[in-house]
Each structure stands twice: as C-alpha cells, then as structure tokens.
Amino acid sequence: MTNKYTCIIIDDDEIDRLTVISFAKKFPILDILGVFESAEEALSIIEKEKIDVLFLDIDMPGLSGIEFRKKALEIPVCIFITAHPEHAVESFEIETLDFIVKPLKLDRFAQTVSRIEEFIEIKLKASLFEASIGGDTIYIKEGHEQTKVKLHEILYLEALKDYTLIITDKKRHCVLSSIGNLLKENHFQSFIRIHRSFAVQKQFIQKINSSEILLNNNITIPVGRSYKDNLNLLA
C-alpha cells in the first residue's frame, strides 16, 4: 500500500494555484487537504489537521509565505513555489526542503515529490547515533542491528532538519541528531562546516572555490556565505 502524505496549497495567484493542484493530483501519494489564496485563510487548518507537506508561495498580500512558515514549523515538509528567487537563502533558514522558481513545470514538480518521499522515508527510518567504541569508530543503530562506521571513511555530513545524513562512499546512514549537535561530539572534531547543511573532512577535498567544494567521486558541496571563513581551515 502506497503511503499518502497530506498537503495544503497556498498561493494568491489563481493560475499558479490551479497548476499546483493539477500537478499534485497526478501523484497518488499526495492527499490535498486544503487550497487557499491567502496564508491567513490557512492558519485555521494547521491547528486542526495533521499536515505533512506545505506547497507555499512567498510573496502574498498580508501574511507572507515566510511568515506563515514560521508559524507552522511543526509541519515537516515545506516547499516554496515562487517567482522571487532572491528569497531562496532566507527560506532555507526556516527548514525548507525545496525551493521552486515559477513558472512551475511538471518534471520539476516530480523531482520535488521524489525528494518528499525520500525525506519522509529517511525520517521514519532514522535511528539514534550510538556511542563510539574507539577513536575512529562509531556504531549507528539501524532497526534491530548496529552498523559499525569508521570515521575516516565518512565523506561528508548533510543536515536534514532534526536528522543528519552520514555519507560514506558505500552507504548513506541517518541519525537522529542535528548536524550542529553532531559536530559538538568529540568524534566529529575533524569535520569542518562549510554550509548550514554540510560539513566535510579535509582529506576528501579535491578542489575549493568560493562557492563550492569538490570531493572524491565528483561530489560537489555548496559553500554557504556565512561559512566562507571556514575555508581558511581547509587550506
């Protein structure tokens, strides 16, 4: 049985609103609970219903999409769909899973739906980070089993709201800990944060520039503006 995720759609532009509705109906996993032309109208439903996904415009009369999201942080997935790309940085500071610039296209929307599925699946499967058994080894609890991970094999860490993905060249693990808290652990002192959502290890870096870092296996990681000073630690 396919999981279904409840969602609401908020956009003051009728054509854009209808486009999101049309696209959302093409994906059986999305269950539309409500459609609103203003953020104020949607405030009542977030108090009454359990909502998994927000499809949200930013530039709207009255309460903006950014302001609405701040009032609805308990909703796990927020997708901004907007004609204003300049709001991208601000939006990711309030737990945004994806940011789509209008005009909305079906193939781009399909990518977002895949991200939603992956995010929720990872969240459900995430487990607690276990104590280290040695200076270079940690255990990660996965279901009823524990997986041993060597710290020197971890390529990078990626933030996923209250969770952190631990990426090696063989597998991705997910632990129930924010990246900020994880980096405070003694085991992760060799990692350097280069973005709100990413931390890397120096030995895997192939190339550095002002906007991104190239790791082994041609993995590209963005550099956040407020973390550029940390690049000096990688020199």
N, C-alpha and C positions, 0 to 999 in steps of 0.2 A: 504493500500500500504506500502510495506517494505521500510524503509529508506535505502539509499545507501550512503556509505562513500568512497570517492576517496582515493586511496593509491598509493604509489610508493614503489618499492622494490630495494634495493641496496646491492649487495654482489659480491665480486670479485671471489668467488668460484662458478663455473658453476653448480655443483650438488646441492649445498645448495640453489642457486638462483632458480633452477628449482623446488626444493622441496617447497619453499615458494610459488611460482607461483601455483603449483598444489594444495596446501592446500588452498590458498586464493580463488581459483576458486570454491571450494566446498561450499563457504559461499556467498549467493546472496547479502548480504549487502555490500560486498567489491567490489569496482569498480577499477580495476587496470589501472592507467593512464600511467604508465611507468615502465620499468625494466632496471636497469643499473648495469654494472660491476665495476663502479668506482664512487666515490662521486662527482668528478669533472664533470662527464658527466651529473649528475642530477642537477647541480646548475641552469641550464637554465630553467628547467621546474618549479622550485619553484618560479621563477619570473613571469611566465606566467599563471600558473594554480592555482586554489584553491584546496589545498590538505588537507585532514583530517587526514590521517594516514601515518606514516613512518614505514616501515619494514627495519631495518638498521643493517648491520654488523658493527663491530668496527674496527678490525684490517685489514686495507686495504692499499695497496700502495698509496703513495701520501696523499691526504686528508683522515684522519681517520673518522670513524663514529662519534666519539665525537666532532671533529672539525666541521663536517658537521652539526650536530645538533645545535651547537652554532650559525651557520649561518641561521638556519631555525627554530627558536624558535616560529615563528608565526604559525607553524603547530601544532595543538592542541594535537595530539597523537603521541608519539614516542615509538616504540617497538624495542629494541635491541635484535638481534639474533646472538649470538657469541660463539666461542669456548673458550673465555677467561673470566672466572667468576671473576677474580681479578679486572675487570673494573666495577663491579656492583655498588660499592659505588660512584665512580666518575660519573657514568651515571645518578644516581638519583639526582645528584646536578644540572642537566640540564633538569629537567622536563621530566622524563621518566615514562611512565605508566606501562611498563612491561619489564622484562629482562629475556630472554630465553637462556639457555645454550645448545649449539649443542651437539649431533645430535637432530634436531627438530623432534618431534613426533606429530601426528595429534591430539591426545587427549589434549596435552599441548597447541597446537595452538588454539584449540577450546575454551579452558579456556581464552586465550588471547582475542579472538573475543568477548566473553561474557563480559569481562572487558571493551573492547572498547565501546560496546553498552551501558553498564551501565554508563560509564564516560560521553559519549556524551549526553545521556538522562538526566542525572543529571545536566549537564551544561546547557542544554536547559531549564530545569525546575527551575533552581536556582533562588532565589529571594533575595532581599536586607534584611539585618538584620535591624530590626526596633528598635526604642528607648525603653528603659526599662520603665515599669510602676511602678516599685517598686524595692526594693533592691534585691529581689530574683526572679524576673520575667522579661522575655523579650517577645516581640512579633516577630514572623517570618512570613513575608508575603509569602503566597503560593497561586499563582493565584490571585483571587479576594478576598480571605479570609485571615484572620490573625490568626495564631495559637499561643496560649499562652504556653510558655515553662518555667518551673521552673528550675532555675539554679542548684539547689541541686539535680535534677533528671538526669542531664547530666552525662553520664558515661565517655565520652572522646570526644575530638575533633580530626578530621582527615583532613589533608591538601589534597586538590585536585586541584593543580595548583593555579588559582586565586580564588578558592572557598574553603569553609570549610564545612565538614560534621559535624553536631551536633548530637551525638548519645545518645539516651536515651534507656531504656530497652523496650520501646514500639514502637519507631519510629526513622527513620533517617531523619533529615532535612538538607537542603543545603542552605548556604547563600553566597551571592556574596561579599566575603571578604577573604583575605588571612589569614591563621592561625596566622601569625605574627602580622597583624593589629588587629585581633580579640583579641589577648592576651594583647594588649595595652589598650583595653577597661576596664573601672573600673569594669564592671560586671563580667569579667573573671579573676580577680586577684587571685582567689583561684586555678586556673589551673596551673599545672607545666609541662613545656615542657620537654619531655624525648627523643624526636626524632625529626628529621627535619619535619616529617609528623604527629606527635602525641603529644597531651597534655592531662593529666589526672587529676582527682581530688583524693586527698589523701584518702577520706573516702571509696572509692570503691576498694582500693587495697587489695588483699588477700595475695599476695606473691611477693617478689622482689628478683631478682638475677642480675648479671652483664650484662646479655644480653636481658632480657625481664621482663615484669611485668604481673602478673595475676590479672585480675579484676573480679568483680562479674560476674556470668553467664559463668564462664570459658573462658572469653575473654582474649587472650594473645596479648600484645602490645610490639613491639621490643624497645630496648633501643639503641639509637644512640651513637656512640663512643664519639662524641664531646659534648654529653649531660649527660655523666655519673656523672659529678659533681653534677648535679641537684638531683641525687638520695639521696644525703645527706639531701635535703629539705623534703624528704618523710619519713625519719627515725623517 
